[in-house]
Every structure is written in structure tokens, then in C-alpha cells.
Amino acid sequence: ASCTASCPNITHDMPCLNLLAHKPRGPVQWCMCFFGYLPVIFVLMLVVWIQSAYTCCFAFTLCQEGAFFQGGVLGLIGFALGCLLIVSYVRACFTTPGFVPTGWEKVASDDASTVISAAVVEAGAGGSLLLRTSCPFQGVTVEAKSNGAPRYCRKCRLYKPDRAHHCSDCDKCIIKMDHHCPWLNNCVGFYNHKFFLLFLMYIPTAGGWVGATAGHYLLGVGKVPTTPCGINLFAATIVSAMFAVALLFFFLFHLWLAMRNCTTIEMMEKSRRNVWDVGVRTNLEQIFGTTWYLWLLPVCTARGAGLTWPSNTSAPRHSGPDLVL
């Protein structure tokens, strides 16, 4: 497998928790910021409610009935899954997805670093980019325009590395952009892709655990609960099971994409050729890292800076107009 050239060390956004990654300006943007985080608040409140109902109305009830070991073990497992779900979700929401840094296109050579100037490409008919002079930048990327010109973002005024796309919601070019998720109020990109996948995985895992254990207990009672605690547990069990079944297929879909090293945007592009698939294990290691026992933990283990990627071909991958989401 061939590999694109590596970039020198440059300053760019590293993974970090930032509640206001895109600082609003003016009352209108502050209102939009508030409404943007309403889905995040809703999801967190829903998870906390299910977690508290499972712990207080199920695990504690088992302990009160004399099943101390069973109630303790089931409660601890449910609490651990809930914590992993919440942490994964929070990190997916508030971790910077990775913005394309200015000057990333510097190409290391034996003589000196060379930066492609804006004069290398100019607007042609219909807004297409036309290559006018020889360009050392072409050797850095695999993806290119249909005419061979490097991909350029007019809004950010920078050249885009492979797999980067401009997000109209974030108003920035995102490294290895998958999609902009309204439930995260954030883009899914290079630095938070792992947290997004873990969040999708822990929803059916934790929801299935609550639905299976609490549901088995409620069926064993043999009657519809009438106490406030019983009704609360019954409602939480139904909601957990519903979300577990619904999002299981969504998780499997994104896991399938990750195993193929393909993003949602790349799957939607007209070109079906996937040059980034370098084997299932290597594909997953690019997201989850090489330390296997950290794969299921919401800690950052992404490899590299997301600016260059190994490919399974040396031929340029020409693409049409970039999708702007």
C-alpha cells in the first residue's frame, strides 16, 4: 500500500473539551447556540433519568428484598455502562473534531519547505479550479479535482487535505469529516470519531442491559406496577429497549463504514472507489488506536494528525464538487 507524504509538525487544533468551540457573536448567535444545545440537554437528561430509575427502583429494590449480591452486581454494571455512555457522548459533543490548520500544505523537501501559492490555481468557467503552473502540492494528496487541481475551499481560503470537507454549520473545514450531527451539535471528525462510535455502541449495550435485566424482573413480578417507583422503572425499561433496538442498526452501519475506512460523505459521493481501505485491523486502528484495551474507553487514541492517510493505490482519486453539509 502506498502512503501519501507526511506533513511537518505544525500547530493545529488538538482534541480538547470546549463548550464554546465556536464563540457566538451577538444575541442572535447566542440564541442559536442555546437552541443548538437543546438536543444535547435532552439526551443527557434522558440518560440520567434511565440511570437513576434503574439504580434506585431496581438495584436498590433487589437489595431491599434480600438479593444483595444480585442487586449490587447488576446495579454496578448498569452504573458503569451508563457512565461510559455519558462520557462518550459528552466527549463526542464537546471535543473539537479537528479543523484544517493554516499552512498544513507545506511540503517537506531536501532543500526547503514549499508552499503552493494562490496563483497556482485560478477560477475557470463555472467556478472550477484550473491548474496553471507546476505544483509540488499535488504530491501531498491523493484526492484531487476532476481536472487534477488540488481541492481548495473558497470560504476558508485554504487547500484541503485528503478527506477534509467544509461544514457550513461550523463554518470551517473539518479534518476527515463524517457528518454534522445535530444531536451532538458538533461535527463528527478526526478527533471525536471514536467517541461518536462509542456513544452509538453504548446506547444499545446499556439500553439492552436495562431492558433485559429490569424487564426480566418486571415479568417475574407478574403484574403491572402501580407504585411510583414501579411505574418509573417500567417506563425507563420500555424507553431503554426501544432506543437499544433502534440505534443498534445505526451503530452497525457506522461500524461497517469504519471497518471499510469510509466516512458518510465518502459513501455519498458519486465515486464508489474507496482508496482508503487498507485492511480491517488497520482501518480500526486509525480510529481506536493500537492499544486494544483502550478501544472501548472514551479516551483519545487516534493515530496521527488526520492530514495525510495511507492509501491502497498510487493513482489520484479524482472527485467532483465537494459536498457542503
LINDA-V157358 format. One line per field, one symbol per residue. ss: DSSP state (h for helix, s for strand, l for the rest). phi: phi as a letter, one per 30 degrees, with the letter a starting at -180 (. if undefined). burial: 1 if it has 9 or more other ideal C-beta (glycine too) atoms within 8 Angstrom, else 0. Layout:
ss = ???
phi = ???
burial = ???
This chain:
ss = llslllllllllllllsllllllllhhhhhhhhhhhlhhhhhhhhhhhhhhhhhhhhhhhhhhhlllhhhhhhhhhhhhhhhhhhhhhhhhhhhslllslllllllsllllllslllhhhssslhhhlsssllllhhhhlllsssllllllssllllsslllllsssllllsssllllsssllllsssllllhhhhhhhhhhhhhhhhhhhhhhhhhhhhhllllllhhhhhhhhhhhhhhhhhhhhhhhhhhhhhhhhllllhhhhhlllllllllllhhhhhhhhhlllhhhlllllllllllllllsllllllsssllllll
phi = .dbdddcddbdadcdadbdbdcddbjddddddddddcdddddddddddddddddddcbdddddddjdddddddddddddddddddddddddddcdedjcdddidddcdbddadccdddddbbdcdiidccdcbdbdddddccdaddcjdddbcdddhadcdeicbdcdddhbdcdhdcaccddchadcbedcdddddddddddddddddddddddddddddiaddcdeddddddddddddddddddcddddddddddddchbcddddddddddcdcdcjeddedddccicdddcdccdbdbdcicicbbdbcacddcdbdeddcc
burial = 0011101001011010000000010000110110011011001101111110111111111110000000110110111011011111111111111111100111100000011100011000000111100011110111111001111110010111111111100101111111111001111111111111111111111111111011101100000010001111111110111111001101100110111111111100100001111100011111101000011001001100011111110000111001001
